[in-house]
């Protein structure tokens, strides 16, 4: 009898998990989504894009997945199947500065100072390279490393279409100019001991969220997947690790009224 109850409970849990994945929808900004990839902007399992309708296939491949980045460094990618960008370095946001600029006149009023952006040319972490293989706009969306022989010809190919992410400000150039975004990679290398104004990353690691990511030289840095969880396992808007709208509690126990994601790194 106990074995029967256990099997029934297991079956119900399994059905519930798959049901949650299969009914996911893309949420409006600031709302909570159903968990999973189905129905989100990362769902390439639709017949119009991928006749095999295998939701994992455009990004992942079960075999022949060994690949290197533009610098020849072996990527520890999770069986990655999308062609990597050949861009070796990116324009990265480094800091804000305030400089004297008396000639700057706004609405007839002379401005004594103006804010400018310090940028640096640098590399990004190994996981971010996977994201940018689609999001920096230099590689066709239908450019794959390998297609399983039994599915050859079933994936959309030949259009040459590229995609520049909406977060890459068009006024800053192409998707290789990330200077209007949060610092990444070489511009956001983590230093130890952890500064007093930052949350210790071990607190996030303990919860399996918002990880620092490895650079090619083994150092750790902030990357795309430090803020975004591309598989939508947590069901938050914009593929975020935690809901960033409304009140929440940070990993170090602070109660905040909003920006929970930000406050999981920054102490303000």
Buried (B, 14 or more C-beta within 10 A) or exposed (E): EEEEEEEEEEEEEEEEEEEBBEEBEBBEEEEEBBBBBBBBEBBBBEEEBBEBEBBBBBBBBEEEBEBEBEEEBEBEBEBBBBBBBEBEBBBBBBEEEEEEBEEEEEEEEEEEEBEEEEBBEBBBBBBBBBBBBBBBBBBBBBBBBEBBEEEEEBBBEEEEEBBBBEEBEEEBBBBBBBBBBBBBBBBBBBEEEEEEEEBBBEBBEEEEBBBBBBBBEEBBBBBBBBBBBBBBBBBBBBBBBBBBBEEBEBBEEBEBEEBBBBBBBEEE
